[in-house]
Amino acid sequence: MDVLLISGISLLAMAVGALAWHSVSRSKRQQQTIAKLVTGDEQLRQEAALLRQSVESMGEGLSAFDHQGRLLMFNARFVDLLELPSEVLARKSLQAIHEFQVARGDFGPSGGEVTLEERFARVFENLPTTKERITAAGRTLQIRRRAMPGGVVSLYSDITQAKAEEHRMAQARDNAEMANRAKSEFLANMSHELRTPLNAIVGFAEIVSTEVFGPMVEKKYLEYIKDIHSSGLHLLSIINDVLDMAKIESGKLQLANERVRISEIVKDTLLMVREQAQNRNIELAVSPPDEELIFMGDERALKQALLNVATNAVKFSRDGGKVDIRTARDAENRLILEVEDQGIGMSKEAMARVMQPFEQADSSTTRSHGGTGLGLPIAKGLTEALGGTLTLESCLGEGTRVRIRLPASASDGLRLDPDTGRGADFRLVINS
């Protein structure tokens, strides 16, 4: 009996001990769980505070609304940009904000024509979206909205200064264009006033130099008259270049649409540069195509463009050099006119510079070769007015190749812009 009692007591003690151990273990687990929850809650509070600090430090206003129009989140910049009073914010309602803005006149005198329901719906439509609005205080706000789960988030930026600068730049650009157009129109309108007296000087100088009305007794005067005649022709050439450039820039270039034989254009060009080439023993080589090439466009403009290019090629060739003139049709049925010399050539920087009016490759070129620097810009402008492109390939010290590409018909290519006188696709392609 004692043995059974002792055994029972032992078993009871073991059961109590087990229960006590289990209770202590469960208590420890609960404490650990509570500690983890406390730690997690603190971490969440820290992350929420960091998020709030980040939102507040933004340079843009931020707001978030759910689909019922409840204001879920906003920062101080949002309040500042929209100038919302605390009593409106306290309602935390998109409808309350809209009511206040309409009453204040934020949406202009016609703002009341849109119902609050329609204005509410627009916030959630066509997302993402970007729009601009001028506030009653005169600020220009850019509002960018994007959808988020259960609502919409909006960013507000004050672009008042940026818009003012944009307007200032546009105004400055318009003023510059007006000034440039006025200059070009002035030069174009001066054609008669400049050419008429100069033609008279050249004409009378030619009469005297040829001694039409009898020999001149003092031959020294005859030399002076010939110098006057030569200088007058040179000045007339410069004036013609300036006026041609002015017409191109002012849009007063009148183009015909006629049937032009390329072989005749090349022939006339050779006649006009032959004397200049012969004086320096420069060979002019022509590579005719297998077929007669026809271009539908303005003959005078095309001839002037090719003449300017050929004159430049002869001018910048070395004495005893060679200038090649080639014509062909490419795989896309475009007409190709190429003029290649073996002269002084140009660097990439010089190629970009010579395509600008009144520019030369460098100052030494201006001194040694003369000219206004308008030859290639005029050729480029005329080519593009005809619907084509003019490209340069050059290597310093080895020569230059100028390629004119033309459509089969001027009507297939670019047309003159009435404001600039250039084609819509006005560009320069430079290859090394």
SEKOL-284987 format. One record per residue (C-alpha): x, y, z; residue number from 0. Coordinates in Angstrom, 2 decimals, padded with zeros to 5 digits, always signed. Each point is the difference from the previous one (the first is absolute). Layout:
// residues N
+---------+---------+---------+-----+
!       x !       y !       z !   i !
+---------+---------+---------+-----+
!       X !       Y !       Z ! NUM !
...
+---------+---------+---------+-----+
//
This chain:
// residues 432
+---------+---------+---------+-----+
!       x !       y !       z !   i !
+---------+---------+---------+-----+
! +000.00 ! +000.00 ! +000.00 !   0 !
! +002.85 ! +002.36 ! +000.86 !   1 !
! +001.73 ! -000.90 ! -003.22 !   2 !
! -003.10 ! +000.85 ! -002.05 !   3 !
! -000.41 ! +003.26 ! +001.83 !   4 !
! +003.57 ! +000.95 ! -000.60 !   5 !
! -000.31 ! -000.89 ! -003.70 !   6 !
! -003.15 ! +002.07 ! -000.33 !   7 !
! +001.59 ! +002.93 ! +001.67 !   8 !
! +003.00 ! -000.31 ! -002.33 !   9 !
! -002.16 ! -000.08 ! -003.08 !  10 !
! -001.97 ! +002.97 ! +001.23 !  11 !
! +003.20 ! +001.89 ! +000.65 !  12 !
! +001.26 ! -000.82 ! -003.47 !  13 !
! -003.30 ! +001.14 ! -001.58 !  14 !
! +000.06 ! +003.23 ! +001.98 !  15 !
! +003.63 ! +000.56 ! -001.02 !  16 !
! -000.83 ! -000.63 ! -003.65 !  17 !
! -002.91 ! +002.38 ! +000.15 !  18 !
! +002.14 ! +002.60 ! +001.69 !  19 !
! +002.77 ! -000.40 ! -002.62 !  20 !
! -002.56 ! +000.26 ! -002.82 !  21 !
! -001.51 ! +003.07 ! +001.59 !  22 !
! +003.40 ! +001.67 ! +000.38 !  23 !
! +000.94 ! -000.92 ! -003.60 !  24 !
! -003.27 ! +001.38 ! -001.34 !  25 !
! +000.48 ! +003.15 ! +002.01 !  26 !
! +003.46 ! +000.47 ! -001.47 !  27 !
! -001.35 ! -000.50 ! -003.53 !  28 !
! -002.73 ! +002.52 ! +000.68 !  29 !
! +002.55 ! +002.45 ! +001.32 !  30 !
! +002.15 ! -000.54 ! -003.09 !  31 !
! -003.01 ! +000.48 ! -002.26 !  32 !
! -000.99 ! +003.16 ! +001.84 !  33 !
! +003.57 ! +001.25 ! -000.26 !  34 !
! +000.01 ! -000.67 ! -003.74 !  35 !
! -003.33 ! +001.78 ! -000.40 !  36 !
! +001.28 ! +002.98 ! +001.96 !  37 !
! +003.17 ! +000.07 ! -002.11 !  38 !
! -002.02 ! -000.31 ! -003.23 !  39 !
! -002.38 ! +002.71 ! +001.10 !  40 !
! +002.91 ! +002.31 ! +000.77 !  41 !
! +001.55 ! -000.77 ! -003.36 !  42 !
! -003.29 ! +000.76 ! -001.72 !  43 !
! -000.22 ! +003.29 ! +001.90 !  44 !
! +003.53 ! +000.89 ! -001.07 !  45 !
! -000.73 ! -000.88 ! -003.64 !  46 !
! -003.24 ! +002.00 ! +000.10 !  47 !
! +001.87 ! +002.99 ! +001.47 !  48 !
! +002.69 ! -000.31 ! -002.67 !  49 !
! -002.67 ! -000.15 ! -002.70 !  50 !
! -001.69 ! +003.08 ! +001.44 !  51 !
! +003.31 ! +001.86 ! +000.15 !  52 !
! +000.74 ! -000.96 ! -003.61 !  53 !
! -003.42 ! +001.16 ! -001.17 !  54 !
! +000.34 ! +003.29 ! +001.88 !  55 !
! +003.49 ! +000.67 ! -001.34 !  56 !
! -001.16 ! -000.28 ! -003.62 !  57 !
! +000.18 ! +003.14 ! -002.10 !  58 !
! -003.33 ! -000.97 ! -001.55 !  59 !
! -003.44 ! -000.13 ! +001.51 !  60 !
! -001.48 ! -003.47 ! +000.51 !  61 !
! -003.52 ! -001.19 ! +000.65 !  62 !
! -001.67 ! -003.41 ! -000.03 !  63 !
! -003.76 ! -000.58 ! -000.19 !  64 !
! -001.96 ! -003.23 ! +000.02 !  65 !
! -002.81 ! -000.62 ! -002.46 !  66 !
! -002.53 ! +001.43 ! +002.47 !  67 !
! +001.92 ! +003.29 ! -000.01 !  68 !
! +001.45 ! -000.38 ! +003.52 !  69 !
! +003.36 ! +001.73 ! +000.49 !  70 !
! +002.37 ! -002.75 ! +001.10 !  71 !
! +003.31 ! +001.87 ! -000.05 !  72 !
! +001.39 ! +003.44 ! -000.79 !  73 !
! +003.05 ! +002.13 ! +000.77 !  74 !
! +000.54 ! +003.62 ! +000.94 !  75 !
! +001.08 ! +000.92 ! -003.53 !  76 !
! -003.41 ! -001.13 ! -001.30 !  77 !
! -001.70 ! +002.30 ! +002.49 !  78 !
! +002.32 ! +002.88 ! -000.90 !  79 !
! -000.40 ! -000.31 ! -003.79 !  80 !
! -003.79 ! -000.30 ! +000.12 !  81 !
! -000.23 ! +002.50 ! +002.91 !  82 !
! -002.52 ! -002.10 ! +001.89 !  83 !
! -001.25 ! +001.15 ! +003.44 !  84 !
! +000.04 ! -002.39 ! +002.95 !  85 !
! -003.79 ! -000.21 ! +000.25 !  86 !
! -000.18 ! -001.35 ! -003.56 !  87 !
! +002.78 ! -002.52 ! +000.65 !  88 !
! -001.70 ! -001.11 ! +003.19 !  89 !
! -002.86 ! -001.41 ! -002.08 !  90 !
! +002.52 ! -002.20 ! -001.90 !  91 !
! -002.27 ! -000.03 ! -003.02 !  92 !
! +000.70 ! +000.55 ! -003.69 !  93 !
! -003.48 ! +001.47 ! -000.37 !  94 !
! +000.66 ! +002.52 ! +002.77 !  95 !
! +003.25 ! +001.09 ! -001.68 !  96 !
! -001.75 ! +000.40 ! -003.36 !  97 !
! -002.83 ! +002.01 ! +001.57 !  98 !
! +002.52 ! +002.37 ! +001.57 !  99 !
! +002.01 ! +000.36 ! -003.24 ! 100 !
! -003.09 ! +000.72 ! -002.12 ! 101 !
! -001.22 ! +002.60 ! +002.51 ! 102 !
! +003.43 ! +001.66 ! -000.01 ! 103 !
! +000.13 ! +000.06 ! -003.82 ! 104 !
! +002.95 ! -002.35 ! -000.46 ! 105 !
! -001.51 ! -001.41 ! -003.18 ! 106 !
! -000.76 ! +003.37 ! -001.57 ! 107 !
! -003.32 ! +001.74 ! -000.64 ! 108 !
! -001.34 ! -003.07 ! -001.82 ! 109 !
! +000.99 ! -002.37 ! +002.80 ! 110 !
! -003.57 ! -000.14 ! +001.29 ! 111 !
! -001.24 ! -001.37 ! -003.32 ! 112 !
! +001.46 ! -003.41 ! +000.88 ! 113 !
! -001.91 ! -001.76 ! +002.75 ! 114 !
! +001.81 ! -001.29 ! +003.07 ! 115 !
! -000.93 ! -003.55 ! -001.00 ! 116 !
! +001.63 ! +000.47 ! -003.41 ! 117 !
! +003.08 ! +001.59 ! +001.55 ! 118 !
! +000.22 ! -002.86 ! +002.50 ! 119 !
! -000.20 ! -002.60 ! -002.78 ! 120 !
! +002.72 ! +001.70 ! -002.06 ! 121 !
! +002.55 ! -000.60 ! +002.77 ! 122 !
! -000.23 ! -003.74 ! -000.61 ! 123 !
! -000.24 ! +000.05 ! -003.83 ! 124 !
! +002.65 ! -000.57 ! -002.68 ! 125 !
! +002.76 ! -000.92 ! +002.44 ! 126 !
! +002.90 ! +000.58 ! -000.09 ! 127 !
! -000.45 ! +003.61 ! -001.04 ! 128 !
! +001.86 ! +003.32 ! +000.13 ! 129 !
! -001.62 ! +003.42 ! -000.22 ! 130 !
! +000.70 ! +003.61 ! +000.88 ! 131 !
! -002.15 ! +002.47 ! +001.90 ! 132 !
! +000.40 ! +003.63 ! +001.03 ! 133 !
! -001.11 ! +000.67 ! +003.55 ! 134 !
! -001.89 ! +003.05 ! +001.22 ! 135 !
! +003.31 ! +001.33 ! +001.39 ! 136 !
! +001.58 ! -000.18 ! -003.46 ! 137 !
! +002.07 ! -003.12 ! +000.52 ! 138 !
! +000.33 ! -002.50 ! -002.82 ! 139 !
! -000.31 ! -003.52 ! +001.35 ! 140 !
! +000.87 ! -003.20 ! -001.79 ! 141 !
! -002.14 ! -002.86 ! +001.32 ! 142 !
! +001.00 ! -003.60 ! -000.66 ! 143 !
! -002.43 ! -002.73 ! +001.02 ! 144 !
! +000.49 ! -003.75 ! +000.10 ! 145 !
! -002.24 ! -002.80 ! +001.11 ! 146 !
! +000.83 ! -001.91 ! +003.17 ! 147 !
! -001.76 ! -002.98 ! +001.60 ! 148 !
! -003.34 ! +001.31 ! +001.18 ! 149 !
! +000.47 ! +003.61 ! -001.09 ! 150 !
! +002.18 ! +002.62 ! -001.63 ! 151 !
! +003.21 ! +001.79 ! +000.95 ! 152 !
! +000.78 ! +003.51 ! -001.30 ! 153 !
! +003.23 ! +002.01 ! -000.15 ! 154 !
! -000.14 ! +003.81 ! -000.20 ! 155 !
! +002.94 ! +002.04 ! -001.34 ! 156 !
! +000.32 ! +003.79 ! -000.10 ! 157 !
! +001.24 ! +000.72 ! -003.56 ! 158 !
! -000.73 ! +003.73 ! +000.04 ! 159 !
! +003.66 ! +000.98 ! -000.48 ! 160 !
! +000.58 ! -002.68 ! -002.62 ! 161 !
! -003.04 ! +001.18 ! -001.99 ! 162 !
! +001.15 ! +003.62 ! +000.27 ! 163 !
! +003.46 ! -000.98 ! -001.25 ! 164 !
! -001.55 ! -002.04 ! -002.79 ! 165 !
! -002.09 ! +003.01 ! -001.03 ! 166 !
! +003.05 ! +002.27 ! +000.16 ! 167 !
! +002.02 ! -002.37 ! -002.18 ! 168 !
! -002.84 ! -000.28 ! -002.51 ! 169 !
! -000.32 ! +003.78 ! -000.10 ! 170 !
! +003.74 ! +000.39 ! -000.50 ! 171 !
! -000.07 ! -002.60 ! -002.77 ! 172 !
! -002.91 ! +001.74 ! -001.71 ! 173 !
! +001.78 ! +003.36 ! +000.26 ! 174 !
! +003.19 ! -001.48 ! -001.46 ! 175 !
! -001.92 ! -001.58 ! -002.85 ! 176 !
! -001.82 ! +003.26 ! -000.68 ! 177 !
! +003.28 ! +001.91 ! -000.02 ! 178 !
! +001.62 ! -002.54 ! -002.30 ! 179 !
! -003.03 ! +000.04 ! -002.30 ! 180 !
! +000.05 ! +003.81 ! -000.07 ! 181 !
! +003.69 ! -000.06 ! -000.90 ! 182 !
! -000.52 ! -002.53 ! -002.76 ! 183 !
! -003.00 ! +001.87 ! -001.39 ! 184 !
! +001.96 ! +003.25 ! +000.05 ! 185 !
! +002.87 ! -001.54 ! -001.97 ! 186 !
! -002.37 ! -001.67 ! -002.43 ! 187 !
! -001.83 ! +003.28 ! -000.60 ! 188 !
! +003.31 ! +001.80 ! -000.61 ! 189 !
! +000.61 ! -001.96 ! -003.22 ! 190 !
! -000.98 ! +002.82 ! -002.38 ! 191 !
! +001.61 ! +002.77 ! +002.04 ! 192 !
! +003.36 ! -001.79 ! +000.23 ! 193 !
! +000.22 ! -001.59 ! -003.41 ! 194 !
! -001.18 ! +002.90 ! -002.17 ! 195 !
! +002.80 ! +002.50 ! +000.79 ! 196 !
! +002.60 ! -002.76 ! +000.09 ! 197 !
! -001.07 ! -001.29 ! -003.41 ! 198 !
! +000.35 ! +003.56 ! -001.32 ! 199 !
! +003.54 ! +000.23 ! +001.40 ! 200 !
! +000.97 ! -003.34 ! -001.51 ! 201 !
! -001.63 ! +000.84 ! -003.33 ! 202 !
! +001.62 ! +003.41 ! -000.41 ! 203 !
! +003.36 ! -001.38 ! +001.13 ! 204 !
! -000.27 ! -002.68 ! -002.68 ! 205 !
! -000.82 ! +002.61 ! -002.67 ! 206 !
! +003.01 ! +002.09 ! +000.95 ! 207 !
! +002.35 ! -002.98 ! +000.30 ! 208 !
! -000.93 ! -001.25 ! -003.47 ! 209 !
! +000.48 ! +003.55 ! -001.42 ! 210 !
! -003.30 ! -000.09 ! -001.87 ! 211 !
! +000.10 ! +003.72 ! -000.76 ! 212 !
! +003.67 ! +000.12 ! -000.90 ! 213 !
! +003.38 ! -000.72 ! +001.52 ! 214 !
! +000.94 ! +001.42 ! +003.37 ! 215 !
! +003.08 ! +002.21 ! -000.17 ! 216 !
! +001.25 ! -000.74 ! +003.50 ! 217 !
! +000.29 ! -003.80 ! +000.22 ! 218 !
! +000.47 ! +000.16 ! +003.78 ! 219 !
! -003.63 ! +001.06 ! +000.29 ! 220 !
! -000.92 ! -003.04 ! -002.08 ! 221 !
! +001.60 ! -002.26 ! +002.61 ! 222 !
! -001.96 ! +001.75 ! +002.74 ! 223 !
! -003.25 ! -000.45 ! -001.91 ! 224 !
! +000.68 ! -003.70 ! -000.40 ! 225 !
! +000.62 ! -000.23 ! +003.75 ! 226 !
! -003.30 ! +001.81 ! +000.62 ! 227 !
! -001.76 ! -002.45 ! -002.33 ! 228 !
! +001.58 ! -003.03 ! +001.67 ! 229 !
! -000.75 ! +001.29 ! +003.50 ! 230 !
! -003.57 ! +000.83 ! -000.99 ! 231 !
! -000.59 ! -003.53 ! -001.28 ! 232 !
! +001.45 ! -001.43 ! +003.20 ! 233 !
! -002.19 ! +002.24 ! +002.14 ! 234 !
! -003.05 ! -000.89 ! -002.09 ! 235 !
! +000.74 ! -003.69 ! +000.55 ! 236 !
! +000.18 ! +000.55 ! +003.77 ! 237 !
! -003.27 ! +001.97 ! +000.01 ! 238 !
! -001.68 ! -002.74 ! -002.04 ! 239 !
! +001.15 ! -002.61 ! +002.56 ! 240 !
! -001.29 ! +002.05 ! +002.93 ! 241 !
! -003.34 ! +000.61 ! -001.71 ! 242 !
! -000.36 ! -003.67 ! -000.93 ! 243 !
! +000.63 ! -000.99 ! +003.62 ! 244 !
! -002.50 ! +002.63 ! +001.17 ! 245 !
! -002.66 ! -001.33 ! -002.37 ! 246 !
! +000.53 ! -003.56 ! +001.21 ! 247 !
! -000.25 ! +001.04 ! +003.67 ! 248 !
! -002.98 ! +002.31 ! -000.49 ! 249 !
! -001.99 ! -002.53 ! -002.04 ! 250 !
! -000.17 ! +002.25 ! -003.07 ! 251 !
! +001.68 ! -002.53 ! -002.24 ! 252 !
! -002.33 ! -000.71 ! -002.92 ! 253 !
! +000.44 ! -003.47 ! -001.49 ! 254 !
! -001.21 ! -001.23 ! -003.38 ! 255 !
! -000.98 ! -003.57 ! -000.81 ! 256 !
! +001.49 ! -000.73 ! -003.41 ! 257 !
! +001.70 ! -002.80 ! -001.86 ! 258 !
! +003.76 ! +000.28 ! +000.56 ! 259 !
! +002.64 ! -002.00 ! -001.84 ! 260 !
! +002.84 ! -000.70 ! +002.40 ! 261 !
! +002.55 ! -000.20 ! -002.83 ! 262 !
! -000.81 ! +003.60 ! -000.97 ! 263 !
! +000.41 ! +001.15 ! +003.61 ! 264 !
! +003.42 ! -001.64 ! +000.18 ! 265 !
! +001.02 ! +001.44 ! -003.39 ! 266 !
! -000.93 ! +003.54 ! +000.99 ! 267 !
! +001.84 ! -000.38 ! +003.31 ! 268 !
! +003.17 ! -001.12 ! -001.77 ! 269 !
! -000.12 ! +003.01 ! -002.30 ! 270 !
! -000.21 ! +002.37 ! +002.97 ! 271 !
! +002.88 ! -001.52 ! +002.00 ! 272 !
! +002.25 ! -001.01 ! -002.92 ! 273 !
! +001.98 ! +003.24 ! -000.16 ! 274 !
! +000.62 ! -000.04 ! +003.74 ! 275 !
! +001.20 ! -003.61 ! -000.24 ! 276 !
! +002.19 ! +000.60 ! -003.07 ! 277 !
! +001.76 ! +002.93 ! +001.67 ! 278 !
! +001.27 ! -002.43 ! +002.65 ! 279 !
! +000.42 ! -003.05 ! -002.25 ! 280 !
! -002.80 ! -001.91 ! +001.78 ! 281 !
! -001.56 ! -002.90 ! -001.92 ! 282 !
! -003.81 ! -000.16 ! -000.14 ! 283 !
! -001.12 ! -003.62 ! -000.46 ! 284 !
! -003.64 ! -000.92 ! -000.67 ! 285 !
! -001.38 ! -003.52 ! +000.42 ! 286 !
! -003.27 ! -000.11 ! -002.02 ! 287 !
! -002.71 ! -002.53 ! +000.94 ! 288 !
! -001.21 ! -002.81 ! -002.27 ! 289 !
! -003.35 ! +001.75 ! -000.46 ! 290 !
! -001.26 ! +003.55 ! -000.37 ! 291 !
! -000.96 ! +001.21 ! +003.48 ! 292 !
! -003.08 ! +002.21 ! +000.29 ! 293 !
! -001.01 ! +002.02 ! +003.05 ! 294 !
! -003.36 ! +001.69 ! +000.45 ! 295 !
! +000.70 ! +003.18 ! +001.94 ! 296 !
! +001.58 ! +003.44 ! -000.22 ! 297 !
! +002.87 ! +000.13 ! -002.51 ! 298 !
! +001.50 ! +003.27 ! +001.24 ! 299 !
! +000.11 ! -001.15 ! +003.64 ! 300 !
! +001.61 ! -003.34 ! -000.88 ! 301 !
! +002.54 ! +001.66 ! -002.29 ! 302 !
! +000.88 ! +002.53 ! +002.69 ! 303 !
! +000.48 ! -002.77 ! +002.60 ! 304 !
! +002.27 ! -002.06 ! -002.27 ! 305 !
! +001.93 ! +003.09 ! -001.10 ! 306 !
! +000.68 ! +001.03 ! +003.61 ! 307 !
! +001.26 ! -003.49 ! +000.83 ! 308 !
! +002.18 ! -000.20 ! -003.14 ! 309 !
! +001.41 ! +003.51 ! +000.57 ! 310 !
! +000.95 ! -000.97 ! +003.55 ! 311 !
! +001.64 ! -003.20 ! -001.23 ! 312 !
! +002.16 ! +001.93 ! -002.50 ! 313 !
! +000.76 ! +002.76 ! +002.50 ! 314 !
! +001.30 ! -002.39 ! +002.64 ! 315 !
! +001.82 ! -002.36 ! -002.38 ! 316 !
! +003.76 ! +000.10 ! -000.31 ! 317 !
! +001.52 ! +001.28 ! -003.23 ! 318 !
! +000.21 ! -002.84 ! -002.50 ! 319 !
! -002.64 ! -001.97 ! +001.87 ! 320 !
! -003.21 ! -001.66 ! -001.14 ! 321 !
! -003.72 ! +000.50 ! +000.59 ! 322 !
! -002.40 ! -002.86 ! -000.78 ! 323 !
! -003.67 ! +000.61 ! -000.76 ! 324 !
! -002.19 ! -003.10 ! +000.03 ! 325 !
! -003.73 ! -000.49 ! -000.62 ! 326 !
! -002.00 ! -003.17 ! +000.53 ! 327 !
! -003.26 ! -001.48 ! +001.31 ! 328 !
! +000.06 ! -002.09 ! +003.17 ! 329 !
! -002.00 ! -003.11 ! +000.94 ! 330 !
! -002.81 ! +002.15 ! +001.41 ! 331 !
! -000.35 ! +001.87 ! -003.33 ! 332 !
! +001.49 ! +003.16 ! +001.46 ! 333 !
! +002.28 ! +002.20 ! -002.09 ! 334 !
! +003.58 ! +000.27 ! +001.22 ! 335 !
! +002.37 ! +002.86 ! -000.87 ! 336 !
! +003.50 ! -000.28 ! +001.43 ! 337 !
! +002.89 ! +002.47 ! -000.14 ! 338 !
! +003.31 ! -001.27 ! +001.37 ! 339 !
! +003.31 ! +001.82 ! +000.22 ! 340 !
! +003.47 ! -000.93 ! +001.18 ! 341 !
! +000.60 ! +003.28 ! +001.78 ! 342 !
! +000.67 ! +001.16 ! +003.53 ! 343 !
! -002.93 ! -001.86 ! +001.59 ! 344 !
! -001.62 ! +000.73 ! +003.38 ! 345 !
! -000.28 ! -001.40 ! +003.50 ! 346 !
! -003.35 ! -001.03 ! +001.50 ! 347 !
! -000.20 ! +003.26 ! +001.94 ! 348 !
! +000.75 ! +002.01 ! -003.14 ! 349 !
! -002.69 ! -001.88 ! -001.97 ! 350 !
! -002.65 ! +000.99 ! +002.53 ! 351 !
! +001.24 ! +003.59 ! -000.02 ! 352 !
! +000.07 ! +000.53 ! -003.78 ! 353 !
! -003.68 ! -000.91 ! -000.26 ! 354 !
! -000.88 ! +003.08 ! +002.06 ! 355 !
! -000.44 ! +003.30 ! -001.92 ! 356 !
! +003.06 ! +002.29 ! -000.15 ! 357 !
! +002.25 ! -002.69 ! +001.51 ! 358 !
! +003.28 ! -001.36 ! -001.35 ! 359 !
! +001.94 ! -003.11 ! +000.96 ! 360 !
! +002.54 ! +002.26 ! +001.77 ! 361 !
! +001.28 ! +003.55 ! -000.10 ! 362 !
! +003.01 ! -000.90 ! -002.15 ! 363 !
! -002.38 ! -001.35 ! -002.64 ! 364 !
! -001.79 ! +003.33 ! -000.06 ! 365 !
! +003.23 ! +001.87 ! -000.52 ! 366 !
! +001.42 ! -002.28 ! -002.69 ! 367 !
! -003.16 ! -000.87 ! -001.94 ! 368 !
! -002.40 ! +002.87 ! +000.69 ! 369 !
! -003.77 ! -000.23 ! -000.37 ! 370 !
! -003.01 ! +000.66 ! +002.19 ! 371 !
! -000.40 ! -003.53 ! +001.33 ! 372 !
! -003.48 ! -000.26 ! -001.54 ! 373 !
! +000.68 ! -002.45 ! -002.82 ! 374 !
! -000.79 ! -003.26 ! +001.83 ! 375 !
! -002.80 ! +001.41 ! +002.21 ! 376 !
! -001.76 ! +001.30 ! -003.13 ! 377 !
! +000.52 ! -003.33 ! -001.78 ! 378 !
! -001.38 ! -001.83 ! +003.04 ! 379 !
! -003.02 ! +002.30 ! +000.28 ! 380 !
! -000.81 ! -000.30 ! -003.71 ! 381 !
! +000.44 ! -003.78 ! +000.05 ! 382 !
! -002.34 ! -000.42 ! +002.95 ! 383 !
! -002.52 ! +002.38 ! -001.56 ! 384 !
! -000.02 ! -002.38 ! -002.97 ! 385 !
! -000.72 ! -002.94 ! +002.28 ! 386 !
! +003.52 ! -001.37 ! +000.23 ! 387 !
! +002.91 ! -000.22 ! +002.41 ! 388 !
! +003.60 ! +001.17 ! -000.19 ! 389 !
! +002.68 ! -001.99 ! +001.83 ! 390 !
! +003.74 ! +000.46 ! +000.47 ! 391 !
! +002.79 ! -002.53 ! +000.22 ! 392 !
! +003.45 ! +001.42 ! +000.60 ! 393 !
! +003.40 ! -000.77 ! +001.43 ! 394 !
! +002.46 ! +002.71 ! +000.93 ! 395 !
! +002.72 ! +000.24 ! -002.65 ! 396 !
! -001.59 ! -002.58 ! -002.32 ! 397 !
! -003.02 ! +001.72 ! -001.55 ! 398 !
! -003.77 ! +000.32 ! +000.25 ! 399 !
! -002.99 ! -001.70 ! -001.58 ! 400 !
! -003.36 ! +001.74 ! -000.11 ! 401 !
! -003.03 ! -002.15 ! -000.81 ! 402 !
! -003.36 ! +001.44 ! -001.03 ! 403 !
! -002.92 ! -002.45 ! +000.20 ! 404 !
! -003.22 ! +000.97 ! -001.76 ! 405 !
! -003.37 ! -001.73 ! -000.31 ! 406 !
! -001.18 ! -000.91 ! -003.48 ! 407 !
! -002.33 ! +003.00 ! +000.29 ! 408 !
! +000.06 ! +003.00 ! +002.31 ! 409 !
! -003.63 ! -000.73 ! +000.86 ! 410 !
! +001.12 ! -003.33 ! +001.50 ! 411 !
! +002.32 ! +001.63 ! +002.51 ! 412 !
! +000.07 ! +002.93 ! +002.35 ! 413 !
! -001.87 ! +003.24 ! -000.57 ! 414 !
! +000.92 ! +003.48 ! +001.12 ! 415 !
! -001.23 ! +001.03 ! +003.41 ! 416 !
! -001.76 ! +003.40 ! -000.34 ! 417 !
! +001.69 ! +001.30 ! +003.17 ! 418 !
! +003.57 ! -001.22 ! -000.44 ! 419 !
! +000.30 ! -000.63 ! -003.72 ! 420 !
! +001.44 ! -003.41 ! +000.82 ! 421 !
! -001.27 ! -003.51 ! -000.41 ! 422 !
! -001.77 ! -001.68 ! +002.89 ! 423 !
! +002.90 ! -002.44 ! +000.49 ! 424 !
! +002.86 ! +002.53 ! +000.13 ! 425 !
! +003.12 ! -001.93 ! +001.01 ! 426 !
! +003.71 ! -000.43 ! -000.71 ! 427 !
! +001.60 ! -003.44 ! -000.20 ! 428 !
! +003.76 ! -000.11 ! +000.55 ! 429 !
! +002.02 ! -003.14 ! -000.57 ! 430 !
! +003.61 ! -000.51 ! +001.00 ! 431 !
+---------+---------+---------+-----+
//
